[in-house]
Amino acid sequence: MYKEKIGSLTDAIYAIAMTLLVLQLPAPKSGVGLHELVDQTSTFLIDYALAFIVLFSFWYNHVRINELINIHIRSTLLVNALILMMVCLLPFSASLLYTFGEQNSWLGNFNRAALVDIVFIAVCLCVDGLIHLNLAIIQHRKIYSGEHQQKILQIVHYRRIATAVLIMAMFTSFALPIPNRISLIVIPPLIILEEEVADQLLRLWRYIRKKN
């Protein structure tokens, strides 16, 4: 199947999901003071911005991988469908953040806010994992042009490092009594700037080994 058709479907679904994010923003509670109104509005906007940037990050990865292949086969179509299915869940998980995400959560005090954050993180990790699976199929079936082979290998390498750091950051956030929203902010940079992040981590690792 021509990749342009998959690209058009991908763009449409991401655009709809991004639009739903703002349509699901709840109105601040009535009858509250100015200070509470500002707090509620800022919380909603932070959660909205986080979810929007996460969606943009996944779109960026989805599109750039689609551009490197020649044609889609049945298995890549299936994986892309699963990725888009999980992407459609992001507005729902964001709506949970809007409703229950104002509380702090950590492993020592598991509450609704912790469950909401876990749902959001789980959806993000599912999309990330499916992108890895898509890359593995592309590598195995070699459905890319020869000039793109090195780029595919680079993406696979960098995504493995970025995913490992992402999982560690999320685990750390639940192990410490800090607002989980702080840890979730690391998701977009790791997805968009994975090459730069991976390069810096590799340089740091070489430096530490050299010193030892």
C-alpha positions as CSV (number, residue, x, y, z in Angstrom):
1,M,0.0,0.0,0.0
2,Y,1.2,3.5,-0.8
3,K,2.7,5.2,2.2
4,E,1.1,8.5,1.2
5,K,-2.3,7.1,2.1
6,I,-1.1,6.0,5.5
7,G,0.5,9.4,6.0
8,S,-2.8,11.2,5.2
9,L,-4.7,9.0,7.7
10,T,-2.0,9.5,10.3
11,D,-2.1,13.3,9.9
12,A,-5.9,13.3,10.1
13,I,-6.1,11.2,13.3
14,Y,-3.4,13.2,15.1
15,A,-5.1,16.5,14.1
16,I,-8.4,15.3,15.5
17,A,-6.8,14.0,18.7
18,M,-5.0,17.4,19.2
19,T,-8.3,19.2,18.6
20,L,-10.1,17.0,21.1
21,L,-7.6,18.0,23.8
22,V,-8.8,21.5,23.9
23,L,-12.5,20.6,23.4
24,Q,-12.3,18.5,26.5
25,L,-10.8,21.2,28.7
26,P,-13.2,21.7,31.6
27,A,-14.5,25.1,32.6
28,P,-13.2,26.3,36.0
29,K,-15.5,25.7,38.9
30,S,-17.9,28.5,39.5
31,G,-18.1,30.4,42.8
32,V,-14.3,30.3,43.5
33,G,-12.1,33.2,44.3
34,L,-9.6,34.7,41.9
35,H,-6.6,32.8,43.4
36,E,-8.4,29.4,43.0
37,L,-9.6,30.4,39.5
38,V,-6.0,31.1,38.4
39,D,-4.7,27.9,40.0
40,Q,-7.4,25.8,38.3
41,T,-6.8,27.4,34.9
42,S,-3.1,27.1,35.1
43,T,-3.3,23.4,36.0
44,F,-5.6,22.7,33.1
45,L,-3.4,24.6,30.7
46,I,-0.3,22.8,31.9
47,D,-1.9,19.4,31.4
48,Y,-3.2,20.5,28.0
49,A,0.2,21.7,26.8
50,L,1.8,18.5,28.1
51,A,-0.7,16.3,26.2
52,F,-0.4,18.4,23.0
53,I,3.4,18.3,23.0
54,V,3.3,14.5,23.6
55,L,0.9,14.1,20.6
56,F,3.1,16.3,18.5
57,S,6.2,14.2,19.5
58,F,4.6,11.0,18.5
59,W,3.4,12.5,15.2
60,Y,6.9,13.6,14.5
61,N,8.3,10.1,15.0
62,H,5.5,8.5,13.1
63,V,5.9,10.7,10.1
64,R,9.7,10.6,9.9
65,I,9.7,6.8,10.0
66,N,6.9,6.7,7.3
67,E,9.0,8.9,5.1
68,L,12.0,6.5,5.2
69,I,10.2,3.4,3.9
70,N,9.2,2.5,0.4
71,I,5.9,0.8,0.9
72,H,3.7,-0.6,3.7
73,I,3.2,-4.3,4.1
74,R,0.4,-6.0,6.1
75,S,2.4,-6.2,9.4
76,T,3.4,-2.5,9.3
77,L,-0.2,-1.5,8.5
78,L,-1.4,-3.5,11.5
79,V,1.2,-1.9,13.8
80,N,0.4,1.6,12.5
81,A,-3.3,0.9,13.2
82,L,-2.4,-0.1,16.8
83,I,-0.3,3.1,17.2
84,L,-3.2,5.3,15.9
85,M,-5.7,3.4,18.2
86,M,-3.5,4.3,21.2
87,V,-3.1,7.8,20.0
88,C,-6.9,8.1,20.1
89,L,-6.8,7.2,23.8
90,L,-4.5,10.2,24.6
91,P,-7.4,12.8,24.7
92,F,-9.3,10.5,27.1
93,S,-6.2,10.1,29.4
94,A,-5.7,13.8,29.2
95,S,-9.3,14.4,30.3
96,L,-8.5,12.3,33.4
97,L,-5.5,14.5,34.0
98,Y,-7.8,17.6,33.8
99,T,-10.2,16.0,36.3
100,F,-8.0,14.2,38.8
101,G,-4.4,15.3,38.1
102,E,-4.2,18.2,40.5
103,Q,-3.1,16.0,43.4
104,N,0.5,14.8,44.1
105,S,1.0,11.1,43.9
106,W,3.7,8.6,44.7
107,L,4.2,5.0,45.7
108,G,3.9,5.7,49.4
109,N,0.4,7.2,49.0
110,F,-1.3,5.5,46.1
111,N,-4.5,7.5,45.2
112,R,-6.6,8.5,42.2
113,A,-4.0,10.9,40.9
114,A,-1.4,8.1,40.8
115,L,-3.8,5.9,38.9
116,V,-4.5,8.8,36.4
117,D,-0.8,9.4,35.9
118,I,-0.3,5.7,35.4
119,V,-3.0,5.6,32.7
120,F,-1.4,8.5,30.8
121,I,2.1,7.0,31.1
122,A,0.8,3.6,30.0
123,V,-0.7,5.0,26.9
124,C,2.5,6.9,26.1
125,L,4.6,3.8,26.6
126,C,2.3,1.7,24.5
127,V,2.7,4.1,21.6
128,D,6.5,4.2,22.2
129,G,6.7,0.4,22.3
130,L,4.6,0.1,19.1
131,I,7.0,2.5,17.3
132,H,9.9,0.2,18.3
133,L,7.9,-2.8,16.9
134,N,7.3,-0.9,13.7
135,L,11.0,-0.2,13.3
136,A,11.8,-3.9,14.0
137,I,9.5,-5.0,11.2
138,I,10.9,-2.4,8.8
139,Q,14.4,-3.6,9.6
140,H,13.6,-7.3,9.3
141,R,11.6,-7.0,6.0
142,K,14.0,-4.3,4.6
143,I,11.2,-2.2,3.2
144,Y,13.4,0.9,2.9
145,S,15.7,2.4,0.3
146,G,19.4,1.6,0.6
147,E,20.3,5.2,1.3
148,H,18.1,5.2,4.3
149,Q,19.6,2.1,6.0
150,Q,22.0,4.1,8.1
151,K,19.2,6.5,9.2
152,I,17.0,3.6,10.2
153,L,19.8,2.1,12.3
154,Q,20.4,5.5,14.0
155,I,16.7,5.9,14.8
156,V,16.5,2.4,16.3
157,H,19.7,3.0,18.4
158,Y,18.6,6.4,19.7
159,R,15.1,5.3,20.4
160,R,16.3,2.4,22.6
161,I,18.4,4.9,24.7
162,A,15.5,7.4,24.9
163,T,13.0,4.7,25.9
164,A,15.3,3.4,28.7
165,V,15.8,6.9,30.1
166,L,12.1,7.5,29.9
167,I,11.2,4.4,31.8
168,M,13.8,5.2,34.5
169,A,12.5,8.7,34.8
170,M,8.9,7.5,35.2
171,F,9.8,4.9,37.8
172,T,11.8,7.5,39.8
173,S,8.8,9.9,39.8
174,F,6.7,7.3,41.5
175,A,9.4,6.4,44.0
176,L,9.8,10.0,45.2
177,P,7.1,12.2,46.9
178,I,7.1,14.9,44.1
179,P,4.4,16.0,41.7
180,N,4.2,13.4,38.9
181,R,3.5,16.2,36.4
182,I,7.2,17.2,36.7
183,S,8.3,13.8,35.6
184,L,5.9,13.7,32.7
185,I,7.5,16.8,31.2
186,V,10.5,14.7,30.2
187,I,8.4,12.7,27.7
188,P,8.3,15.2,24.8
189,P,12.1,16.1,24.8
190,L,13.0,12.5,24.9
191,I,10.8,11.7,21.9
192,I,11.6,14.8,19.8
193,L,15.2,15.3,20.8
194,E,16.1,11.6,21.3
195,E,19.2,11.9,19.0
196,E,20.6,14.8,20.9
197,V,19.7,13.2,24.3
198,A,21.3,9.9,23.3
199,D,24.4,11.6,22.0
200,Q,24.9,13.4,25.3
201,L,24.3,10.3,27.3
202,L,26.8,8.3,25.2
203,R,29.4,11.1,25.6
204,L,28.8,11.1,29.4
205,W,29.2,7.3,29.5
206,R,32.5,7.4,27.6
207,Y,33.7,10.2,29.8
208,I,32.9,8.2,33.0
209,R,34.6,5.1,31.6
210,K,37.7,7.1,30.6
211,K,37.9,8.6,34.1
212,N,37.6,5.2,35.7
